[in-house]
């Protein structure tokens, strides 16, 4: 069974998806981490973020893998090639870089087969931008997870503060709005809610409330 979770940047998809997967006993695939890993590699190699052929070459050349702790279906580590990038891909720099990378058709094509192969291998919670619309359109459950730009920016700003990253809230909000525009206006698989997806707006919810609301949606869908 596949639970597909789509939504904009900063909506908390990764965190909620991992919690849902753990409670269901499913595996979890964070497709966003895959694009972030490509963005990290591009920056490390000095590749321009608008150089689609070079970005596509990175996506075709480097294997992206997830590390698991025994008995835990949720991946805790991310690798691209021989490099672990678990923490390196969760920075403000990567937040800004990942949108043009994920918009590149060559990158999306290179990763699509891998995402489908992993997702169809068992019971998975898969989250991203186009899971229910493009990657796994036959998913059993589709949820579009969102929140207001201000709510998402506040959450991300707090995460940065906890990590010691001193970024003004206004800059984080501007980045969130810019990312929304880029994700919804890109030519390849733009962000949108699938026609058969359930909408979950967590602007006024904390993490526990968001998790419970999502679990309720899944139960109501599959019984």
C-alpha positions in Angstrom: 0.0 0.0 0.0 1.2 3.5 -0.8 0.4 6.6 1.1 1.4 9.7 -1.0 1.9 13.0 0.8 2.4 16.1 -1.3 2.7 19.7 -0.4 4.7 22.9 -0.5 8.1 23.6 1.1 8.1 23.8 4.9 4.7 22.1 5.4 6.3 19.4 7.6 5.8 16.6 5.1 9.1 14.8 6.0 8.5 14.9 9.8 4.9 13.8 9.6 5.5 11.2 7.0 8.2 9.5 9.1 5.9 9.5 12.1 3.0 8.0 10.2 5.3 5.4 8.6 6.6 4.4 12.0 3.1 4.0 13.5 1.9 2.0 10.4 5.0 -0.2 10.3 5.6 1.1 6.7 8.9 2.2 5.1 9.3 5.9 4.3 10.7 7.5 1.2 11.7 11.2 1.4 11.9 12.1 -2.3 12.7 15.7 -1.3 16.0 14.5 0.2 16.9 13.0 -3.1 16.6 16.4 -4.9 18.4 18.1 -2.0 21.3 15.6 -2.3 21.6 16.5 -6.0 21.6 20.2 -5.2 24.3 19.7 -2.6 26.5 17.8 -5.1 26.0 20.5 -7.7 27.1 23.2 -5.2 30.1 21.1 -4.2 31.1 20.7 -7.8 30.5 24.3 -8.8 27.7 23.4 -11.2 25.4 26.2 -12.1 21.8 25.6 -10.9 20.5 26.5 -14.4 22.8 24.1 -16.2 20.3 21.3 -16.8 22.6 18.9 -18.7 25.1 19.0 -15.9 22.5 18.6 -13.2 21.0 15.6 -15.1 24.5 14.1 -15.3 24.9 14.3 -11.6 21.5 12.6 -11.0 22.4 9.8 -13.4 25.9 9.4 -12.0 25.4 9.3 -8.3 23.4 6.7 -6.4 21.3 8.1 -3.6 20.8 5.8 -0.6 19.1 5.9 2.8 20.5 4.5 5.9 18.3 2.6 8.4 18.6 1.6 12.0 17.7 -2.1 12.5 14.1 -2.5 13.3 13.2 1.1 12.3 11.5 1.5 8.9 12.2 5.2 8.8 15.5 6.2 7.2 17.8 8.2 9.4 20.7 8.9 7.1 21.1 10.1 3.5 24.0 9.4 1.2 24.9 10.5 -2.3 27.7 8.4 -3.7 30.1 7.8 -0.8 29.2 11.1 1.0 26.8 11.2 3.9 24.7 14.4 3.6 22.1 13.9 6.3 22.7 17.3 7.9 24.3 19.1 5.0 21.1 19.0 2.9 19.1 20.7 5.7 20.5 24.2 5.4 19.2 27.6 4.2 21.6 27.4 1.2 20.1 24.0 0.1 16.6 25.4 0.7 17.3 28.0 -1.9 19.1 25.7 -4.3 16.8 22.7 -4.4 13.9 24.4 -6.3 15.7 25.0 -9.6 17.4 21.6 -9.3 14.0 19.8 -8.8 12.5 21.8 -11.6 15.1 20.5 -14.1 13.4 17.8 -16.3 16.6 15.9 -16.7 16.9 15.5 -12.9 13.3 14.5 -12.5 13.6 11.9 -15.3 16.8 10.5 -13.8 15.2 10.0 -10.3 11.6 9.0 -11.4 12.3 5.4 -12.1 14.3 5.0 -8.9 11.4 6.6 -6.9 8.8 4.3 -8.5 10.9 1.2 -8.0 11.4 1.9 -4.3 7.8 3.0 -3.7 6.3 -0.1 -5.5 8.5 -2.5 -3.5 6.3 -2.7 -0.5 4.2 -0.7 2.0 5.5 2.9 1.8 4.7 6.4 2.9 6.2 8.6 0.1 6.4 12.3 0.3 7.3 15.0 -2.1 5.8 17.5 -4.6 4.4 15.3 -7.3 3.9 11.9 -5.7 0.2 11.6 -6.1 0.1 13.4 -9.5 3.2 11.9 -11.4 5.4 9.5 -9.4 2.8 7.2 -7.9 -0.6 8.3 -9.3 -2.2 5.0 -8.3 -1.4 5.5 -4.6 -4.0 4.1 -2.2 -4.1 7.2 -0.1 -3.2 10.7 -1.3 -2.9 13.7 1.1 -2.0 17.3 0.2 -0.4 18.7 3.3 -0.1 22.5 3.4 -0.1 25.5 5.7 0.1 29.3 5.2 3.4 30.8 4.1 3.7 32.6 7.4 3.1 29.4 9.5 5.7 27.5 7.4 8.2 30.3 7.6 7.8 30.5 11.4 8.5 26.7 11.7 11.5 26.8 9.5 12.9 29.9 11.2 12.6 28.1 14.6 14.4 25.1 13.1 17.3 27.3 12.0 17.5 28.9 15.4 17.7 25.5 17.1 20.6 24.7 14.7 22.4 27.9 15.4 21.6 29.3 12.0 21.0 33.1 12.4 18.7 33.9 9.5 16.1 36.8 9.8 12.5 35.7 9.8 11.7 38.0 6.9 14.4 36.3 4.7 12.9 32.9 5.6 9.4 34.1 4.6 10.7 35.5 1.4 12.4 32.2 0.6 9.2 30.2 1.3 7.1 32.5 -1.0 9.7 32.3 -3.7 9.9 28.5 -3.4 6.1 28.3 -3.7 6.1 30.3 -6.9 8.9 28.3 -8.4 7.3 25.0 -7.4 3.9 25.9 -8.8 5.1 27.5 -12.0 7.8 25.1 -13.1 7.3 23.3 -16.5 8.0 19.8 -15.3 5.5 18.3 -12.8 4.5 21.6 -11.0 3.2 21.4 -7.5 -0.6 20.9 -7.3 -3.1 19.0 -5.4 -4.2 15.7 -7.1 -7.9 15.6 -8.0 -8.4 12.7 -5.6 -6.1 13.9 -2.8 -7.5 15.0 0.6 -6.4 18.5 1.8 -4.9 18.8 5.2 -4.1 22.4 6.3 -2.0 22.5 9.5 -1.6 26.3 9.8 -3.3 26.2 13.2 -2.1 22.7 14.3 0.9 21.5 16.2 2.8 18.4 15.3 0.7 16.0 17.4 -2.5 17.4 16.0 -1.2 17.2 12.4 -0.2 13.6 13.0 -3.6 12.6 14.4 -5.4 14.3 11.6 -3.4 12.5 9.0 -3.9 9.1 10.7 -7.6 9.7 10.8 -7.6 10.5 7.0 -5.7 7.2 6.3 -8.0 5.1 8.5 -11.2 6.7 6.9 -9.8 5.9 3.4 -8.7 2.3 3.9 -10.7 1.2 6.9 
